[in-house]
Amino acid sequence: MLNTLKFMSLIMVFGLGLSLASCETMEGAGQDIEHAGEAVQDAAN
């Protein structure tokens, strides 16, 4: 029982860290796409 609780706690902490890291990665990708779109607009003008 105690080993299962420790294992589940470890999985939850790992999952939380992974989800926070992926949010930061997606935010950075969104900024890169936005900058690329602005560059295309500037080139078209």
PQR file of N, CA, C, O and H, with PARSE charges and radii, in Angstrom:
ATOM      1  N   MET A   1       0.829  -1.196   0.000 -0.4000 1.5000
ATOM      2  CA  MET A   1       0.000   0.000   0.000 -0.0000 2.0000
ATOM      3  C   MET A   1       0.871   1.257   0.000  0.5500 1.7000
ATOM      4  O   MET A   1       0.639   2.181  -0.779 -0.5500 1.4000
ATOM      5  N   LEU A   2       1.876   1.284   0.880 -0.4000 1.5000
ATOM      6  CA  LEU A   2       2.736   2.459   0.978 -0.0000 2.0000
ATOM      7  C   LEU A   2       3.582   2.631  -0.282  0.5500 1.7000
ATOM      8  O   LEU A   2       3.799   3.753  -0.737 -0.5500 1.4000
ATOM      9  H   LEU A   2       2.064   0.533   1.513  0.4000 1.0000
ATOM     10  N   ASN A   3       4.057   1.522  -0.843 -0.4000 1.5000
ATOM     11  CA  ASN A   3       4.836   1.596  -2.081 -0.0000 2.0000
ATOM     12  C   ASN A   3       3.987   2.116  -3.231  0.5500 1.7000
ATOM     13  O   ASN A   3       4.471   2.878  -4.067 -0.5500 1.4000
ATOM     14  H   ASN A   3       3.880   0.610  -0.473  0.4000 1.0000
ATOM     15  N   THR A   4       2.727   1.708  -3.275 -0.4000 1.5000
ATOM     16  CA  THR A   4       1.822   2.177  -4.323 -0.0000 2.0000
ATOM     17  C   THR A   4       1.590   3.672  -4.188  0.5500 1.7000
ATOM     18  O   THR A   4       1.550   4.387  -5.189 -0.5500 1.4000
ATOM     19  H   THR A   4       2.334   1.088  -2.596  0.4000 1.0000
ATOM     20  N   LEU A   5       1.435   4.152  -2.953 -0.4000 1.5000
ATOM     21  CA  LEU A   5       1.222   5.580  -2.712 -0.0000 2.0000
ATOM     22  C   LEU A   5       2.450   6.389  -3.134  0.5500 1.7000
ATOM     23  O   LEU A   5       2.317   7.447  -3.749 -0.5500 1.4000
ATOM     24  H   LEU A   5       1.468   3.571  -2.140  0.4000 1.0000
ATOM     25  N   LYS A   6       3.635   5.895  -2.805 -0.4000 1.5000
ATOM     26  CA  LYS A   6       4.865   6.579  -3.209 -0.0000 2.0000
ATOM     27  C   LYS A   6       4.992   6.613  -4.729  0.5500 1.7000
ATOM     28  O   LYS A   6       5.364   7.633  -5.308 -0.5500 1.4000
ATOM     29  H   LYS A   6       3.743   5.036  -2.305  0.4000 1.0000
ATOM     30  N   PHE A   7       4.680   5.493  -5.364 -0.4000 1.5000
ATOM     31  CA  PHE A   7       4.766   5.410  -6.820 -0.0000 2.0000
ATOM     32  C   PHE A   7       3.789   6.381  -7.480  0.5500 1.7000
ATOM     33  O   PHE A   7       4.153   7.079  -8.426 -0.5500 1.4000
ATOM     34  H   PHE A   7       4.378   4.664  -4.893  0.4000 1.0000
ATOM     35  N   MET A   8       2.559   6.427  -6.988 -0.4000 1.5000
ATOM     36  CA  MET A   8       1.557   7.329  -7.560 -0.0000 2.0000
ATOM     37  C   MET A   8       1.954   8.792  -7.345  0.5500 1.7000
ATOM     38  O   MET A   8       1.745   9.626  -8.225 -0.5500 1.4000
ATOM     39  H   MET A   8       2.264   5.860  -6.220  0.4000 1.0000
ATOM     40  N   SER A   9       2.522   9.105  -6.185 -0.4000 1.5000
ATOM     41  CA  SER A   9       2.982  10.468  -5.919 -0.0000 2.0000
ATOM     42  C   SER A   9       4.102  10.858  -6.872  0.5500 1.7000
ATOM     43  O   SER A   9       4.135  11.979  -7.379 -0.5500 1.4000
ATOM     44  H   SER A   9       2.692   8.428  -5.469  0.4000 1.0000
ATOM     45  N   LEU A  10       5.009   9.934  -7.111 -0.4000 1.5000
ATOM     46  CA  LEU A  10       6.111  10.190  -8.037 -0.0000 2.0000
ATOM     47  C   LEU A  10       5.594  10.427  -9.453  0.5500 1.7000
ATOM     48  O   LEU A  10       6.062  11.331 -10.144 -0.5500 1.4000
ATOM     49  H   LEU A  10       4.981   9.023  -6.699  0.4000 1.0000
ATOM     50  N   ILE A  11       4.641   9.626  -9.877 -0.4000 1.5000
ATOM     51  CA  ILE A  11       4.049   9.785 -11.207 -0.0000 2.0000
ATOM     52  C   ILE A  11       3.350  11.138 -11.321  0.5500 1.7000
ATOM     53  O   ILE A  11       3.455  11.801 -12.353 -0.5500 1.4000
ATOM     54  H   ILE A  11       4.261   8.892  -9.315  0.4000 1.0000
ATOM     55  N   MET A  12       2.640  11.551 -10.277 -0.4000 1.5000
ATOM     56  CA  MET A  12       1.934  12.837 -10.310 -0.0000 2.0000
ATOM     57  C   MET A  12       2.913  14.004 -10.395  0.5500 1.7000
ATOM     58  O   MET A  12       2.688  14.946 -11.155 -0.5500 1.4000
ATOM     59  H   MET A  12       2.555  11.013  -9.439  0.4000 1.0000
ATOM     60  N   VAL A  13       3.994  13.950  -9.623 -0.4000 1.5000
ATOM     61  CA  VAL A  13       5.000  15.018  -9.661 -0.0000 2.0000
ATOM     62  C   VAL A  13       5.666  15.071 -11.035  0.5500 1.7000
ATOM     63  O   VAL A  13       5.862  16.152 -11.590 -0.5500 1.4000
ATOM     64  H   VAL A  13       4.177  13.184  -9.006  0.4000 1.0000
ATOM     65  N   PHE A  14       6.009  13.919 -11.578 -0.4000 1.5000
ATOM     66  CA  PHE A  14       6.621  13.855 -12.905 -0.0000 2.0000
ATOM     67  C   PHE A  14       5.669  14.405 -13.968  0.5500 1.7000
ATOM     68  O   PHE A  14       6.088  15.148 -14.855 -0.5500 1.4000
ATOM     69  H   PHE A  14       5.850  13.041 -11.128  0.4000 1.0000
ATOM     70  N   GLY A  15       4.397  14.042 -13.879 -0.4000 1.5000
ATOM     71  CA  GLY A  15       3.401  14.528 -14.836 -0.0000 2.0000
ATOM     72  C   GLY A  15       3.222  16.029 -14.761  0.5500 1.7000
ATOM     73  O   GLY A  15       3.081  16.695 -15.786 -0.5500 1.4000
ATOM     74  H   GLY A  15       4.056  13.438 -13.159  0.4000 1.0000
ATOM     75  N   LEU A  16       3.227  16.566 -13.546 -0.4000 1.5000
ATOM     76  CA  LEU A  16       3.089  18.011 -13.378 -0.0000 2.0000
ATOM     77  C   LEU A  16       4.278  18.742 -13.995  0.5500 1.7000
ATOM     78  O   LEU A  16       4.107  19.746 -14.687 -0.5500 1.4000
ATOM     79  H   LEU A  16       3.341  16.025 -12.712  0.4000 1.0000
ATOM     80  N   GLY A  17       5.474  18.236 -13.743 -0.4000 1.5000
ATOM     81  CA  GLY A  17       6.666  18.854 -14.329 -0.0000 2.0000
ATOM     82  C   GLY A  17       6.657  18.794 -15.840  0.5500 1.7000
ATOM     83  O   GLY A  17       7.035  19.757 -16.508 -0.5500 1.4000
ATOM     84  H   GLY A  17       5.613  17.420 -13.181  0.4000 1.0000
ATOM     85  N   LEU A  18       6.228  17.672 -16.378 -0.4000 1.5000
ATOM     86  CA  LEU A  18       6.160  17.515 -17.829 -0.0000 2.0000
ATOM     87  C   LEU A  18       5.134  18.459 -18.440  0.5500 1.7000
ATOM     88  O   LEU A  18       5.377  19.036 -19.500 -0.5500 1.4000
ATOM     89  H   LEU A  18       5.921  16.890 -15.836  0.4000 1.0000
ATOM     90  N   SER A  19       3.997  18.618 -17.785 -0.4000 1.5000
ATOM     91  CA  SER A  19       2.969  19.504 -18.331 -0.0000 2.0000
ATOM     92  C   SER A  19       3.416  20.962 -18.283  0.5500 1.7000
ATOM     93  O   SER A  19       3.121  21.726 -19.202 -0.5500 1.4000
ATOM     94  H   SER A  19       3.800  18.149 -16.925  0.4000 1.0000
ATOM     95  N   LEU A  20       4.117  21.356 -17.235 -0.4000 1.5000
ATOM     96  CA  LEU A  20       4.626  22.727 -17.168 -0.0000 2.0000
ATOM     97  C   LEU A  20       5.679  22.974 -18.239  0.5500 1.7000
ATOM     98  O   LEU A  20       5.704  24.042 -18.849 -0.5500 1.4000
ATOM     99  H   LEU A  20       4.358  20.735 -16.488  0.4000 1.0000
ATOM    100  N   ALA A  21       6.533  22.013 -18.467 -0.4000 1.5000
ATOM    101  CA  ALA A  21       7.565  22.153 -19.499 -0.0000 2.0000
ATOM    102  C   ALA A  21       6.939  22.244 -20.885  0.5500 1.7000
ATOM    103  O   ALA A  21       7.398  23.021 -21.721 -0.5500 1.4000
ATOM    104  H   ALA A  21       6.513  21.145 -17.971  0.4000 1.0000
ATOM    105  N   SER A  22       5.906  21.465 -21.132 -0.4000 1.5000
ATOM    106  CA  SER A  22       5.278  21.497 -22.454 -0.0000 2.0000
ATOM    107  C   SER A  22       4.550  22.810 -22.682  0.5500 1.7000
ATOM    108  O   SER A  22       4.493  23.288 -23.814 -0.5500 1.4000
ATOM    109  H   SER A  22       5.533  20.833 -20.453  0.4000 1.0000
ATOM    110  N   CYS A  23       3.990  23.406 -21.631 -0.4000 1.5000
ATOM    111  CA  CYS A  23       3.333  24.707 -21.777 -0.0000 2.0000
ATOM    112  C   CYS A  23       4.348  25.763 -22.199  0.5500 1.7000
ATOM    113  O   CYS A  23       4.071  26.574 -23.082 -0.5500 1.4000
ATOM    114  H   CYS A  23       4.037  23.018 -20.711  0.4000 1.0000
ATOM    115  N   GLU A  24       5.513  25.754 -21.575 -0.4000 1.5000
ATOM    116  CA  GLU A  24       6.551  26.711 -21.936 -0.0000 2.0000
ATOM    117  C   GLU A  24       7.017  26.483 -23.365  0.5500 1.7000
ATOM    118  O   GLU A  24       7.279  27.445 -24.087 -0.5500 1.4000
ATOM    119  H   GLU A  24       5.738  25.095 -20.857  0.4000 1.0000
ATOM    120  N   THR A  25       7.125  25.244 -23.780 -0.4000 1.5000
ATOM    121  CA  THR A  25       7.559  24.930 -25.136 -0.0000 2.0000
ATOM    122  C   THR A  25       6.537  25.421 -26.157  0.5500 1.7000
ATOM    123  O   THR A  25       6.912  25.991 -27.182 -0.5500 1.4000
ATOM    124  H   THR A  25       6.913  24.462 -23.194  0.4000 1.0000
ATOM    125  N   MET A  26       5.265  25.210 -25.892 -0.4000 1.5000
ATOM    126  CA  MET A  26       4.218  25.647 -26.815 -0.0000 2.0000
ATOM    127  C   MET A  26       4.155  27.171 -26.876  0.5500 1.7000
ATOM    128  O   MET A  26       3.897  27.736 -27.939 -0.5500 1.4000
ATOM    129  H   MET A  26       4.960  24.747 -25.060  0.4000 1.0000
ATOM    130  N   GLU A  27       4.388  27.838 -25.749 -0.4000 1.5000
ATOM    131  CA  GLU A  27       4.393  29.304 -25.754 -0.0000 2.0000
ATOM    132  C   GLU A  27       5.526  29.823 -26.632  0.5500 1.7000
ATOM    133  O   GLU A  27       5.334  30.764 -27.402 -0.5500 1.4000
ATOM    134  H   GLU A  27       4.598  27.379 -24.886  0.4000 1.0000
ATOM    135  N   GLY A  28       6.693  29.223 -26.521 -0.4000 1.5000
ATOM    136  CA  GLY A  28       7.833  29.624 -27.348 -0.0000 2.0000
ATOM    137  C   GLY A  28       7.580  29.368 -28.821  0.5500 1.7000
ATOM    138  O   GLY A  28       7.952  30.180 -29.669 -0.5500 1.4000
ATOM    139  H   GLY A  28       6.850  28.459 -25.896  0.4000 1.0000
ATOM    140  N   ALA A  29       6.947  28.240 -29.132 -0.4000 1.5000
ATOM    141  CA  ALA A  29       6.628  27.933 -30.527 -0.0000 2.0000
ATOM    142  C   ALA A  29       5.622  28.937 -31.067  0.5500 1.7000
ATOM    143  O   ALA A  29       5.727  29.358 -32.219 -0.5500 1.4000
ATOM    144  H   ALA A  29       6.645  27.580 -28.444  0.4000 1.0000
ATOM    145  N   GLY A  30       4.664  29.321 -30.262 -0.4000 1.5000
ATOM    146  CA  GLY A  30       3.678  30.321 -30.688 -0.0000 2.0000
ATOM    147  C   GLY A  30       4.328  31.660 -30.984  0.5500 1.7000
ATOM    148  O   GLY A  30       3.960  32.337 -31.945 -0.5500 1.4000
ATOM    149  H   GLY A  30       4.579  28.979 -29.326  0.4000 1.0000
ATOM    150  N   GLN A  31       5.289  32.041 -30.167 -0.4000 1.5000
ATOM    151  CA  GLN A  31       5.997  33.304 -30.404 -0.0000 2.0000
ATOM    152  C   GLN A  31       6.816  33.231 -31.686  0.5500 1.7000
ATOM    153  O   GLN A  31       6.863  34.201 -32.442 -0.5500 1.4000
ATOM    154  H   GLN A  31       5.589  31.492 -29.386  0.4000 1.0000
ATOM    155  N   ASP A  32       7.456  32.109 -31.939 -0.4000 1.5000
ATOM    156  CA  ASP A  32       8.237  31.940 -33.170 -0.0000 2.0000
ATOM    157  C   ASP A  32       7.344  32.037 -34.401  0.5500 1.7000
ATOM    158  O   ASP A  32       7.709  32.677 -35.388 -0.5500 1.4000
ATOM    159  H   ASP A  32       7.418  31.321 -31.325  0.4000 1.0000
ATOM    160  N   ILE A  33       6.182  31.405 -34.345 -0.4000 1.5000
ATOM    161  CA  ILE A  33       5.245  31.451 -35.474 -0.0000 2.0000
ATOM    162  C   ILE A  33       4.736  32.873 -35.680  0.5500 1.7000
ATOM    163  O   ILE A  33       4.576  33.322 -36.815 -0.5500 1.4000
ATOM    164  H   ILE A  33       5.886  30.885 -33.544  0.4000 1.0000
ATOM    165  N   GLU A  34       4.482  33.578 -34.580 -0.4000 1.5000
ATOM    166  CA  GLU A  34       4.018  34.967 -34.682 -0.0000 2.0000
ATOM    167  C   GLU A  34       5.076  35.846 -35.345  0.5500 1.7000
ATOM    168  O   GLU A  34       4.755  36.662 -36.210 -0.5500 1.4000
ATOM    169  H   GLU A  34       4.612  33.213 -33.658  0.4000 1.0000
ATOM    170  N   HIS A  35       6.336  35.682 -34.942 -0.4000 1.5000
ATOM    171  CA  HIS A  35       7.412  36.477 -35.540 -0.0000 2.0000
ATOM    172  C   HIS A  35       7.592  36.146 -37.020  0.5500 1.7000
ATOM    173  O   HIS A  35       7.870  37.035 -37.825 -0.5500 1.4000
ATOM    174  H   HIS A  35       6.597  35.020 -34.240  0.4000 1.0000
ATOM    175  N   ALA A  36       7.437  34.889 -37.377 -0.4000 1.5000
ATOM    176  CA  ALA A  36       7.540  34.500 -38.784 -0.0000 2.0000
ATOM    177  C   ALA A  36       6.411  35.126 -39.594  0.5500 1.7000
ATOM    178  O   ALA A  36       6.634  35.577 -40.718 -0.5500 1.4000
ATOM    179  H   ALA A  36       7.211  34.167 -36.723  0.4000 1.0000
ATOM    180  N   GLY A  37       5.215  35.159 -39.043 -0.4000 1.5000
ATOM    181  CA  GLY A  37       4.080  35.791 -39.726 -0.0000 2.0000
ATOM    182  C   GLY A  37       4.297  37.278 -39.924  0.5500 1.7000
ATOM    183  O   GLY A  37       3.957  37.827 -40.972 -0.5500 1.4000
ATOM    184  H   GLY A  37       5.034  34.793 -38.131  0.4000 1.0000
ATOM    185  N   GLU A  38       4.864  37.932 -38.917 -0.4000 1.5000
ATOM    186  CA  GLU A  38       5.154  39.362 -39.043 -0.0000 2.0000
ATOM    187  C   GLU A  38       6.204  39.609 -40.123  0.5500 1.7000
ATOM    188  O   GLU A  38       6.112  40.590 -40.861 -0.5500 1.4000
ATOM    189  H   GLU A  38       5.141  37.486 -38.066  0.4000 1.0000
ATOM    190  N   ALA A  39       7.191  38.739 -40.222 -0.4000 1.5000
ATOM    191  CA  ALA A  39       8.223  38.886 -41.252 -0.0000 2.0000
ATOM    192  C   ALA A  39       7.621  38.736 -42.643  0.5500 1.7000
ATOM    193  O   ALA A  39       8.007  39.456 -43.563 -0.5500 1.4000
ATOM    194  H   ALA A  39       7.267  37.942 -39.622  0.4000 1.0000
ATOM    195  N   VAL A  40       6.680  37.810 -42.806 -0.4000 1.5000
ATOM    196  CA  VAL A  40       6.013  37.631 -44.103 -0.0000 2.0000
ATOM    197  C   VAL A  40       5.195  38.869 -44.443  0.5500 1.7000
ATOM    198  O   VAL A  40       5.194  39.315 -45.590 -0.5500 1.4000
ATOM    199  H   VAL A  40       6.366  37.225 -42.058  0.4000 1.0000
ATOM    200  N   GLN A  41       4.500  39.427 -43.457 -0.4000 1.5000
ATOM    201  CA  GLN A  41       3.715  40.645 -43.696 -0.0000 2.0000
ATOM    202  C   GLN A  41       4.614  41.806 -44.093  0.5500 1.7000
ATOM    203  O   GLN A  41       4.290  42.558 -45.012 -0.5500 1.4000
ATOM    204  H   GLN A  41       4.502  39.064 -42.525  0.4000 1.0000
ATOM    205  N   ASP A  42       5.740  41.956 -43.407 -0.4000 1.5000
ATOM    206  CA  ASP A  42       6.665  43.041 -43.731 -0.0000 2.0000
ATOM    207  C   ASP A  42       7.232  42.875 -45.138  0.5500 1.7000
ATOM    208  O   ASP A  42       7.405  43.861 -45.855 -0.5500 1.4000
ATOM    209  H   ASP A  42       6.004  41.345 -42.660  0.4000 1.0000
ATOM    210  N   ALA A  43       7.519  41.657 -45.533 -0.4000 1.5000
ATOM    211  CA  ALA A  43       8.054  41.410 -46.866 -0.0000 2.0000
ATOM    212  C   ALA A  43       7.003  41.683 -47.937  0.5500 1.7000
ATOM    213  O   ALA A  43       7.343  42.101 -49.044 -0.5500 1.4000
ATOM    214  H   ALA A  43       7.379  40.856 -44.950  0.4000 1.0000
ATOM    215  N   ALA A  44       5.737  41.455 -47.623 -0.4000 1.5000
ATOM    216  CA  ALA A  44       4.665  41.674 -48.595 -0.0000 2.0000
ATOM    217  C   ALA A  44       4.381  43.159 -48.787  0.5500 1.7000
ATOM    218  O   ALA A  44       3.876  43.561 -49.835 -0.5500 1.4000
ATOM    219  H   ALA A  44       5.460  41.116 -46.724  0.4000 1.0000
ATOM    220  N   ASN A  45       4.699  43.971 -47.793 -0.4000 1.5000
ATOM    221  CA  ASN A  45       4.421  45.420 -47.898 -0.0000 2.0000
ATOM    222  C   ASN A  45       5.482  46.109 -48.633  0.5500 1.7000
ATOM    223  O   ASN A  45       5.416  47.324 -48.818 -0.5500 1.4000
ATOM    224  H   ASN A  45       5.110  43.644 -46.942  0.4000 1.0000
TER
END
